[in-house]
């Protein structure tokens, strides 16, 4: 988080508004300022959330929830109590941990219900076969991506790199990485049977 804060200081030195200033303008309803907040924080937020959840689809959902919460609650940000990046990353961490807790609570409820409900015993072999078939399906869909999409997806979602880190690793502009990831995820969703 320190490097992200230093990035805000560098932006201020070049005449661009810092992240704290953008947050204050966002609190006043400035959509352009929020675009700046989004561009500067989406990658770090994704990196943090993905490290907590380890699930790309859930990570994407949580990142969108966090950034929507930033837009809605930006008026609560107080620069005197800490940096905007710290405030946003705290929101992201809390939201990711809440998602883990909710998933665990759901799994616990299902386990209790399974113990109480009569039915066939759990079939470990069937479960393993289904998991293996699902894994093969995912691998097939990942291999259906173009090489550049597959490389970007692997670095971001399996390697846990932020979009900015992926761009640096591949020596391509950040916008190019975002496009490759978006296109790759659309193709994966379509291949796996989700809505395009």
N, C-alpha and C positions, 0 to 999 in steps of 0.2 A: 504494500500500500504506500510505502514511502516513495517509490519511484513514480507512482501515479500522482502523488502530491507534488513532487518535484516537476512533473510534467505540467501541472497547473501553474507553478511559479514560472516556468519557462514561457508558457503561453502569455502570462502577464508581462514579461519582459519584452516580448515581441509586439506588444500592443493589443494582443487578443485578450478578451476577458478571461479571467481564471474561472475554474469550476465553481468556486464559492459565489462569484458574481453571477454566473449563469444560473445557479440555483435560486438566488434572490430574484432575478428577473423572471425565472420560471414561476416562482410563487406569485408574481404579479400577472400571470397568465400569458407570458411571452412564449409562444410556440417555437419561435426560432431559437430562443435560448434553450428550450428543452431539447431541441434537436442537437445542440452542442453538448448538453449533458448526456444525452443518449449515446452520441458518437464517442465520447470520452470514457463512458463507464460500462457500456454493454459488454465489451471484451473481458475486463476484470471481473465483472459480476458473473459472467458465464463461467469463467475459470473457477471462481470460488464455489458457485452452486454445483458445478459438475464434480468438483472434488468431494463435496458432501454427499451428493445423490448417486453419482456413478451411472446415471441413466440419462442418455442424451435427450430422449423425448421429454422426460419429466424435468430435466434441467432447462430445456427451452421454455416449457410452460412456466416454471418458477421465475426465470429471468423476465419474461413478459409481465408476470404478476408484479415483480419487484419494480420494474420500470414504470408500470402503470401506477403503482403506489407512490413512487417518487413524484410523478406528475400531480397526483391527487393531494399529496400531503407535503408538497415542497414548502408550504407556508410554515411548517413546523421546524424547518431547518434553522438553527441558530448558529451563525458563524463563530460566536464567542465561545461556544461549547465544544468545537472541534471542526475539522475540515468537512467539506461536502463529501469527499471520497470516503472518509471514515463513516459518515452518517449513512451513505448509500450502501456500503459494504456491510454495515451492521444490519440494515434492513434485509439485505440479501441473505446473510447468514441465518438470521432468525427465521426467515421464510423457508429456507432450505431445511433447517432443523425441524420446523413445524411439519414439513412434508414427510420427513423421515418418521417423526413421531406418529403422524396420522396413518402412515402405511403400516407401522408396527402395531398400532391399536387395531387396525382393520384385520391384520393377520391374526392377532390374538383373539379377536371376536370370532373369526372363521374357525380357528382351532378349537375354541370352546364349543362352538355350535356343532362342529364335527364330532366332538366327544359325546355330546348329548344326543345327537340325532342318530337314529338307527340307520344303517346302510351298509353297503359293502365295505370291507376293509380297504385301506389305502394300498394301492398297487404300485410299489416302488419301480418295478420294471416298466410298467406303462408310462409312468411319469418320466423316467429316463429316456425312453424311446421318443416321447412327445418333445422333450427338451432337445434331444439330438436332431429331430426332424426340423424343429423351429430354428435351431442354430444353422443347419444346412441351408434352410430357406433364406436366412439373413445373409449368410456368406454368398449365396448365389446372387442375391440382390446387390450386395456390395461390389461383387465382381462385374456386375452389369454396368456400373458407373464408368465414366471415362477415367483414364489414368489420373488426370489432373484433379478431377472431383474426388476420386478415391483417396488420393494423397492428402488433400485438404481435410476431408472428413476424418481420416485416420488420425491426423495430427490434432485436430480440434476435439474430437469426441472420444477417441481411444487414448490419445496422448495427453489429453487434458490441457492443451495449450489454448491461450486466448486467441482471438482473431488476429490481434496485432502480432503475437508471437508466431502464429502460422505464417503471416505475411513476411515477417523477418526471416523465418526458417526457409521459406520458398523463394525469397528475394523477389517478391511481387508486391504491387500496391495493395493496400488494405481493401479497397473497393473490389479488386479482382478476387481476393480471397472470399469476401462476403458473397459475391456472385457465384463462385464455384460451390461454396457451401450451400447456398440457397438452392441452386439447381440440383446439386447432389441429393439434398434432403427431399426435394420434390420427387426426384426419380425413385429414391428409396421408398418413400411413402406409397407411390403408385405401384411399385413392384410388390410391396408387402400387403397390398390390398386396401390401403387407406385412400382417403379422398385426395386427388391431385392438388 
